[in-house]
């Protein structure tokens, strides 16, 4: 049986589902404690949604560590992402806050031009942002500013001010995620160690010959992380993006094979997962500064 999945198309439709007033068709700030009781459901949104899950206990498992901020778990969803669980017949009262805004609201604004910077919209739920009490106060203050603007009579600056305040909230989320990456340094070091082991095991197997080079998406899936969160983690831990880091690991192994084996450069390229030897040569030259042939000649001479 196909899984039942509800697509909620408009902000107004979501407000109606929750039984709350629509003040603006493209944006809504919702106090979930004032929404009507609901049943669980699997659903997607056609707009951006940010939840502050204000439950008593926000403890989650992350990697091999346990983190508990007690209050303030923030989940950010881009349009099209699936959230929720199947209806089990249980009725529940949601708690916390939700901010919903349609892409139409931010077209032509600074936020619209920079929305891709907020990569956390594509993080998995288990990669949620966990706020300290002070951060929670700031987060709610931003929601309050947006809510006040929604209740203000509409004028020529309304859309700009709403978008600006949403952008302010998202920038604070960037700051809070920066803090979270630091406070989870031990867990992230463990991820980095497992990532390096994953690449080593992959390259030293026969898989590159049949499956090609390891991708960022594949590495993230093996580590149970979303590609965006994984990429941001690697960037913060190493100073390089995940693709560059994978490439550097492959080139380091290529150096060993160029000097330790009698295989041709083409054979080494294929064994590393390159579809064409010239792609290997181009990447090697970009990273090392010389061609594989020149490297082998210089180091063997």
C-alpha positions as CSV (number, residue, x, y, z in Angstrom):
1,X,0.0,0.0,0.0
2,X,1.4,3.4,-1.0
3,X,2.3,5.7,1.9
4,X,-0.3,8.5,2.5
5,X,1.5,11.8,2.1
6,X,-0.3,15.2,2.3
7,X,1.1,18.2,0.5
8,X,0.2,21.5,2.2
9,X,0.3,24.0,-0.6
10,X,-0.4,27.4,1.0
11,X,0.2,29.1,4.3
12,X,-3.5,29.8,4.5
13,X,-4.2,26.1,4.1
14,X,-1.9,25.2,7.0
15,X,-3.5,27.9,9.2
16,X,-6.9,26.5,8.5
17,X,-5.7,23.0,9.4
18,X,-4.4,24.3,12.8
19,X,-7.5,26.5,13.4
20,X,-5.5,29.8,13.6
21,X,-6.2,33.1,12.0
22,X,-4.5,34.1,8.7
23,X,-3.1,37.6,8.9
24,X,-1.1,37.4,5.7
25,X,-1.5,34.8,2.9
26,X,2.3,34.4,2.4
27,X,3.6,34.4,6.0
28,X,2.4,33.2,9.4
29,X,3.7,33.1,13.0
30,X,1.8,30.4,14.9
31,X,1.7,29.7,18.7
32,X,1.1,26.0,18.4
33,X,-0.2,25.8,21.9
34,X,-3.3,27.7,20.6
35,X,-3.8,25.4,17.7
36,X,-6.5,22.8,17.8
37,X,-5.5,19.2,18.7
38,X,-4.2,17.2,15.7
39,X,-3.5,13.7,14.5
40,X,-0.1,12.6,13.2
41,X,0.4,12.7,9.5
42,X,3.2,12.5,6.9
43,X,3.3,15.7,5.0
44,X,5.2,18.2,3.0
45,X,5.0,22.0,2.6
46,X,5.2,24.1,-0.6
47,X,6.7,26.9,1.6
48,X,9.5,27.3,4.1
49,X,8.7,26.3,7.7
50,X,10.7,26.8,10.9
51,X,9.5,25.0,14.1
52,X,10.6,25.8,17.6
53,X,9.6,22.6,19.4
54,X,9.1,23.9,22.9
55,X,8.7,20.5,24.7
56,X,10.0,19.9,28.2
57,X,12.6,17.5,27.1
58,X,14.5,17.9,23.8
59,X,17.1,15.2,24.4
60,X,18.3,13.4,21.2
61,X,21.0,11.0,20.2
62,X,23.6,12.5,17.9
63,X,26.4,10.2,16.6
64,X,27.5,8.4,19.7
65,X,26.7,11.3,22.1
66,X,23.6,12.4,23.9
67,X,22.7,16.1,23.9
68,X,19.9,17.6,26.0
69,X,19.0,21.3,25.9
70,X,15.7,20.6,27.7
71,X,14.0,23.3,25.7
72,X,14.2,24.8,22.3
73,X,14.7,22.4,19.4
74,X,14.6,24.2,16.1
75,X,13.8,22.4,12.9
76,X,14.0,24.2,9.5
77,X,12.2,22.7,6.4
78,X,12.6,23.8,2.8
79,X,9.7,23.3,0.4
80,X,9.1,19.7,-0.5
81,X,10.7,18.1,2.5
82,X,8.8,15.3,4.2
83,X,8.1,15.4,7.9
84,X,5.8,13.7,10.4
85,X,4.8,10.1,11.1
86,X,1.8,8.0,10.0
87,X,-1.5,8.5,11.8
88,X,-1.7,6.1,14.7
89,X,-5.1,7.3,15.8
90,X,-3.6,9.3,18.7
91,X,-4.7,12.9,19.1
92,X,-2.1,15.4,20.5
93,X,-1.7,19.0,21.3
94,X,1.3,20.6,19.5
95,X,3.6,22.9,21.5
96,X,6.0,25.5,20.5
97,X,6.0,27.9,17.6
98,X,6.0,27.8,13.8
99,X,7.1,30.4,11.2
100,X,5.9,29.8,7.7
101,X,6.7,31.9,4.7
102,X,6.1,31.4,1.0
103,X,8.9,31.9,-1.6
104,X,6.6,34.5,-3.2
105,X,7.1,36.7,-0.1
106,X,10.9,36.9,-0.5
107,X,11.2,37.3,-4.3
108,X,13.3,40.3,-5.1
109,X,14.4,40.9,-1.5
110,X,17.8,40.5,0.1
111,X,16.5,37.3,1.7
112,X,15.4,35.9,-1.6
113,X,18.8,36.5,-3.1
114,X,20.6,34.9,-0.2
115,X,18.2,32.1,0.8
116,X,20.6,29.3,-0.4
117,X,23.1,30.5,2.2
118,X,20.9,29.0,4.9
119,X,21.9,25.4,4.2
120,X,20.3,24.2,7.5
121,X,16.9,24.1,5.6
122,X,18.1,20.8,4.1
123,X,19.4,19.3,7.4
124,X,17.8,16.1,8.7
125,X,15.5,16.4,11.8
126,X,18.2,14.7,13.9
127,X,20.5,17.5,13.0
128,X,18.2,20.1,14.6
129,X,19.5,23.2,16.3
130,X,19.3,23.1,20.1
131,X,19.0,26.5,21.7
132,X,20.3,27.6,25.0
133,X,17.8,29.6,27.1
134,X,19.4,32.9,26.0
135,X,19.3,31.9,22.4
136,X,15.6,30.9,22.8
137,X,14.8,34.4,24.1
138,X,16.4,35.9,21.0
139,X,14.6,33.5,18.7
140,X,11.2,34.3,20.3
141,X,12.0,38.1,20.1
142,X,12.5,37.8,16.4
143,X,9.2,35.9,16.0
144,X,7.5,38.6,18.0
145,X,8.8,41.3,15.7
146,X,7.5,39.4,12.7
147,X,4.2,38.9,14.4
148,X,3.8,42.6,15.3
149,X,4.5,43.5,11.7
150,X,1.8,41.1,10.6
151,X,-0.7,42.9,12.9
152,X,0.4,46.3,11.7
153,X,-1.7,47.9,9.0
154,X,-0.3,47.1,5.5
155,X,1.8,49.9,4.0
156,X,4.6,50.1,1.3
157,X,7.2,48.9,3.8
158,X,5.3,45.9,5.2
159,X,6.8,43.3,2.9
160,X,10.3,44.6,3.2
161,X,10.1,44.7,7.0
162,X,8.7,41.2,7.3
163,X,11.3,39.8,5.0
164,X,14.1,41.7,6.9
165,X,13.0,40.3,10.2
166,X,12.8,36.7,8.8
167,X,16.3,37.3,7.5
168,X,17.4,38.5,10.9
169,X,16.0,35.3,12.5
170,X,17.8,33.1,10.0
171,X,21.1,35.0,10.6
172,X,20.7,34.3,14.3
173,X,20.2,30.6,13.4
174,X,23.5,30.7,11.5
175,X,25.2,32.1,14.6
176,X,23.6,29.5,16.9
177,X,24.6,26.7,14.5
178,X,28.2,28.0,14.6
179,X,28.0,27.7,18.4
180,X,26.5,24.2,18.1
181,X,29.3,23.0,15.8
182,X,31.8,24.1,18.4
183,X,30.0,22.6,21.4
184,X,29.7,19.3,19.5
185,X,33.4,19.3,18.6
186,X,34.0,15.8,20.2
187,X,31.1,14.3,18.2
188,X,32.2,15.9,15.0
189,X,35.8,14.7,15.5
190,X,34.3,11.2,15.7
191,X,32.4,11.9,12.4
192,X,35.6,13.1,10.7
193,X,37.5,10.0,11.9
194,X,34.8,7.7,10.5
195,X,34.7,9.7,7.3
196,X,38.4,9.3,6.7
197,X,38.1,5.5,7.5
198,X,35.2,5.3,5.1
199,X,37.1,6.9,2.2
200,X,40.2,4.8,2.9
201,X,38.1,1.6,2.9
202,X,36.3,2.6,-0.2
203,X,39.4,3.5,-2.3
204,X,41.3,0.4,-1.1
205,X,38.4,-1.9,-2.2
206,X,37.4,-2.9,-5.7
207,X,34.4,-0.5,-5.6
208,X,36.0,2.4,-7.5
209,X,36.4,0.2,-10.5
210,X,32.6,-0.5,-10.7
211,X,31.1,2.5,-8.9
212,X,33.4,5.3,-9.6
213,X,34.6,8.1,-7.2
214,X,32.8,8.4,-3.8
215,X,30.4,11.3,-3.8
216,X,29.6,13.7,-1.0
217,X,26.0,12.4,-0.9
218,X,27.1,8.8,-0.6
219,X,29.6,9.6,2.2
220,X,26.8,11.6,4.1
221,X,24.4,8.7,3.8
222,X,26.9,6.2,5.1
223,X,27.4,8.5,8.2
224,X,23.6,9.0,8.6
225,X,23.9,12.7,7.9
226,X,22.2,15.0,5.4
227,X,24.5,16.2,2.6
228,X,24.2,19.8,3.6
229,X,25.0,19.2,7.3
230,X,27.8,16.9,6.4
231,X,29.3,19.5,4.0
232,X,29.0,22.2,6.6
233,X,30.6,20.0,9.3
234,X,33.6,19.1,7.1
235,X,34.0,22.8,6.1
236,X,34.1,23.9,9.7
237,X,36.4,21.0,10.8
238,X,38.9,21.1,7.9
239,X,38.5,24.5,6.2
240,X,37.7,22.7,2.9
241,X,34.4,21.7,1.5
242,X,33.5,18.0,1.5
243,X,34.2,17.5,-2.2
244,X,37.6,19.1,-2.0
245,X,38.4,17.0,1.1
246,X,37.5,13.8,-0.7
247,X,39.6,14.8,-3.7
248,X,42.6,15.6,-1.5
249,X,42.4,12.1,0.1
250,X,42.2,10.5,-3.3
251,X,45.2,12.5,-4.6
252,X,47.3,11.5,-1.5
253,X,46.5,7.9,-2.2
254,X,47.3,8.4,-5.8
255,X,50.8,9.7,-4.9
256,X,51.5,6.5,-3.0
257,X,50.4,4.4,-5.9
258,X,52.4,6.4,-8.4
259,X,55.6,5.7,-6.4
260,X,54.9,2.2,-5.0
261,X,53.4,0.5,-8.1
262,X,54.5,-0.3,-11.6
263,X,51.0,0.3,-13.0
264,X,50.5,2.8,-15.7
265,X,48.9,6.2,-14.9
266,X,45.7,5.1,-16.7
267,X,45.5,1.9,-14.6
268,X,45.9,3.9,-11.4
269,X,43.3,6.4,-12.5
270,X,40.8,3.6,-13.1
271,X,41.6,1.9,-9.8
272,X,40.8,5.2,-8.0
273,X,37.4,5.5,-9.6
274,X,38.1,8.0,-12.4
275,X,36.1,7.2,-15.6
276,X,38.7,8.9,-17.8
277,X,42.5,9.1,-17.1
278,X,42.6,12.7,-18.3
279,X,40.1,13.7,-15.5
280,X,42.6,12.2,-13.0
281,X,45.5,14.0,-14.6
282,X,43.6,17.3,-14.5
283,X,42.6,17.0,-10.9
284,X,46.1,15.9,-9.9
285,X,47.7,18.9,-11.7
286,X,45.1,21.3,-10.0
287,X,46.0,20.0,-6.5
288,X,49.7,19.1,-6.8
289,X,50.8,21.6,-9.4
290,X,52.3,19.1,-11.8
291,X,51.1,16.1,-13.7
292,X,51.1,12.5,-12.4
293,X,53.9,11.6,-14.8
294,X,56.0,14.5,-13.7
295,X,55.4,13.6,-10.1
296,X,56.5,10.0,-10.6
297,X,59.6,11.1,-12.5
298,X,60.6,13.7,-9.9
299,X,60.1,11.5,-6.9
300,X,61.6,8.4,-8.4
301,X,64.7,10.1,-9.8
